[in-house]
């Protein structure tokens, strides 16, 4: 994420919200003073159930800035297996 302001002299606290798709994100992140951007991890809970791909959303909000939203597709990593004995 990045901020598009010329004045980066103060830290910028950003609220992070995830919806659907079992995303794991921090509740807040901070772009440090003097920096224009910051990278943070987005994790996915592995539920060990074959339930197909699903949509998820990510929202970022900070005071005096327009909210930013992104849509993500969380791919299911479980597969079907046919066992013959």
PyMOL commands that set and color helices and strands:
alter all, ss='L'
color gray80, all
select strands_A, chain A and resi 12-19+23-24+28-31+43-44+54-61+68-74
alter strands_A, ss='S'
color yellow, strands_A
deselect
rebuild
show_as cartoon
